[in-house]
Amino acid sequence: MRRTRSSDDKARRNRPVCAGLDWCATLGGTVSARRRLYFSLSLAIALSWPAGPSGARATTPHPAADGLTVLSLNLALGEDVDRIASRVRAIGGEAADVMLLQEVIERPGQPSVAHELAERFGLEAVFRREFTLEDGRGVGLATLGRFPAIDARVFPLKHFDLAFRSRDRTALAVTLDTPAGPLRTYNVHLDTRINSGDRLDQIAPVIDDVTAAPGGAIVAGDFNTNGNLWLFHTIPLPFLGRQGRGLEQFMARHGLQSVFDGGPTHDALRMRLDWVFLKDLHASSRSIHPVDVSDHHALIVSVDGMRR
């Protein structure tokens, strides 16, 4: 038998749900009034919500006011942007707020690989060419950021005649305007066939700039700290170099602490070539990820301690 609503039922239905609660009564009164209010709020939120490229809800992560995530990777001259982006996503690198990339290709008349990656990840890219290959392709450093770059400078590094495949090395310094204030980043790629003393000479201009100004800084990239002692920049004497230890001690003397205690960052001989150093910042988490788009591994670091 179908039940009909009595006058008491209707009265209960229209009874203010906030009866006795002054703070709640101001939000609606009756159920019908509340429904109108909810509909209006939902419509306003839907109209004001930012949309992605296809009108979908934007899902780009944003860092906390005092923290961010950094990724460093040598791309090994890779040009397959879709494949590189896929591998970065597979290791969670898409959430990085800052990407420091080395051996980035710039093809003649086309955007650099870094600019194409930045477009896919919703980042801004700063690319600077280091040298040009015989086929006309440029090779350089790139810093990608979720924040505007307010300053970008190139530091020429000491040149070494390596007898063959000698390169002009530079460091790329980019200051990013983060929610916690300016953050200085230094992206480096040093020579391979040099010994510890030469390596410290090559990085010296970067360290001078880092220590000249107060505040937090990140120095990361491919330092090429192999374990060889090099004769005439051509003949390796394996396991006599101990370059990583010397670099780590040198950086510590200048207030820069290594994020990683150990672990290989390269496919060959478990070499530790890549580093992330922090000045006046703290790493809350860290991880190293082999990726099949490079012989180098990706380094991902979550950084906090940034304050205005």
N, C-alpha and C positions, 0 to 999 in steps of 0.2 A: 504494500500500500504506500503510495507516494505521500511523503510528509510535506505539509505546507508550513511555511514559516509563520509563527505567531507574531503578534505585535511585540512580545517580549524578546523574541529572537532578533527582530529588526532593531530593537532598541539596543540590544547587546552588540549587534554588528556595528552600529554607528556610535557606540560609546567611545569616547576618547581613550586611546590606548595609553595615554600618558597621564591618566587621572591621578592626581596626588603628587606628580613629579613636575614641578614648575619648569625645570630645564628641558624636559622632553616635550611638554605641551606646546612650547613655542615652535617645535618642528613640524607639527602637523595637525593634531587634534584628532579627527576621525580617520578611519581606515581609508576612506575615499580620498581625503585630503592628502594622506600620506602617499597614496599611489600616484596622485598627480605630481607631488613633490619629487618622488623617485624618478618618474618619467622625465620630468624637466631636467633633473640633474644628470640622468643617463644621456639624454640628448646633448646637453652641453658638453659633457666629457667626450662623447663620440665625435662631436664636431671639432673639438680643440685638440684631440690626440694627434701627435705627429705621425705621419705616414711614411713608409718606406717607398722605394722606387715604384712598386706596383700597387701602392695604396694600402699595403699591409702594415700592421703595427710594427714600429721600429723596435729592434731588439739589440741595438748596439750597446754594449756595456759601458758604464761610466764609472770611473774610479772614485773611491772615497776621497774626501778633502785632503787626507794626509797620506795617501798611498796610491801606488800604481804598479803595473806589471810591465816588465822589460823583456824583450826577446833579442838575442844576438845570434846571427847566423851568416856564415860565408856561403854565398850561393854557388860558388865554384863555376862561374860563368854560365849558369843555367839560364835558358831562354823560354822554357815552356811554362808560361805564367799560370795556366790552369793547373798544371801538375804541381807546381810549387805551392800555389794557394791551397790546393787540396791537402798536401802534406802538412802545411802549417796548421790548417784546421784540425787535422787528425791528432795533433799533439796539444791542442788547446791554445795554439798561438794566436788564433783570431781575436782572443780577448786582450791581447797585449795593447797597452796604451802607447808604448814606444817600441819601434823595431830598429835595430842597428844592423845594417846589412853591408857585407863586403863582397868584392868581386861581382859587382852589379853591371850587367851589360846594357849599353845604350847603342841601339842599331842606327845606322845613318838614316836621317829623315823620319825617325819614329821615336815615340816616348821611351824612356828607359824602362827596364823591367820593374824598377822600384815604383815608378809612377803608375804602372798598370796594376801592381799589387796594392798600392795605396787606394786606387779606385775601387778595387774589390772589397777592401776591408774598411772603407769609410775613413781613411786617414789622410793626412797631408804629407807630401814627400818633399824632401830636400835632397837633391842628387848633385854630386860634384865629380867630374871625371878626373881620374888619376893619370891614365896613360891610354894610348891608342894601339890596338893590335894591328898586325900587318894587313888584315882584310878590311880595315877601316872602322871596326866596331870599337866603341869606347868602353873602358872598364873604370869603375869608380866606386865611391862610397855613397851610401844613402841612409838618411835618418827619416823614418816615418813616425808621425805622431798624431795622437788624437787631439792635440792642442795646437794652437797657432805657434809658429816659429817667430820669435821676436828678434832673433839674431842668428846669423849663420856665417861662420868664418872657416877658412882653409889654412892649415898650418903646413908649410913645406917641411918635410923631415929630411934628415941627413941622407945624402945620396951615397951609395956604395957601388963601386965598379965590381960586379960579380963575375966578370969574364964572359958570361952569357946570360941572357934573360935579365939584364939589369933593368930596374924599374924606378920611376920617380914616385916616391912614397909621400903621401900626405895624411893628415888627420882632419876630420870634419867635426867642427865644434858647432853645435846647435843649441840655443837656449829656447826652451819651451815655456809658454805661459800657462802653467797648470793651475787648477783651483787652489792649490796651496802656495802659489807663488812661482817665480821663475826657477826653472830647473836646468842646469847646465849638463849637456851630454857631449861626450867625446867618442867618436867612432874611429877606430884605428885599424890599419893593416900593415904590419911590419915585414921586412925582408925575411927570407928563409935562411939563406946561407951566410949568416953572420954569427959571431960569437957573442957571449953574454955582455961584454963591455960595449961592443958596438950597438947591441940592441938597446942598452940603457941610454946610450948617446942618441939613438934615433927617437926614442920616446920622450927625451928630455924637454923639448919645447912644449909638449902637452902638459907635462907635470908642472912646469913653470907657470903655465896659465891657470891650471887648476888651483894651485896653492896661492896665487896672487889675489884671489878674491874669496870672500867668506861665503858660506852657504854650501848646500849639498851639491854633489856632482856625481855623475856616472861616467866611468871610463871603461869601454868594452870593445871587443872585436877580436880579430885574428892577430895574436902577437907572435905566432910562429915559433914558440919556445920549444924547439926540438932538443933532444938529448945529445946532439953531436957536438964535437969540437971540429971546427972547419979549418982546413989548411988552404990558404990562398982562395978562400970562398968557393972552392970546388970539390975538395976531397974531404969526405966526412969520416971522422973517427968516432964510431958509435959509442954511446953511453959515457962519454967523457965530458959532456957539456954542462949538465945540471942547470940548464938555463931557466927553467921554471922557478926553481928555488931562489935564484939570484934576483929574478924579476919581482917575485913576491916580497922579498925582504926590502928591495929598493922602494917599491910602492908603499910599503908599510911605514918606512921612514918619512914619507911625505904625507902621511895621514890617509892613505888609501888602503882599504882592507879588501882582500879577496873574498868573494861570496862563496866560492867552492873550496872545500878542503882537499879535493883530489878527484880522480876519475878521468878517463880519457875523453877527449873531445874530437878525436879524429879516427877514421877507420884503420889507418895504417899503424901497426906496432903500438896501439893503445897510447898514442901520443897526446899530450895535453897542450894544444896549441892556442885554444881560445879561452878568454878570461873575462870576468866582470868584476870591476873594482868599484867600491863605494866610498865616498867622502861625506862624513857627517850624515849618513843615512843608515838604515838598518834593513837587512833582508829577512823577511818573515817566512819565506819559503823559496826553494830553489830546486831545479831539476834539469837534467841533461837528456836530450832525446836524439838518438840516431834518426836520420831522415834519408830516404833513398834518392833525393834530388841533389845531394851533395856528399862529398867525402868528409865534410865537417859535421859535427853534431850541433843541434840547436840548444842554446842555453836560455832558460826562462827563469826569471827572478821576480818575486813580489817584493816591492820596496815600501817601507813605511818610515815614519819619523819626519815627514815633510810638514812643516808648519809655517804659517805666515809670520 
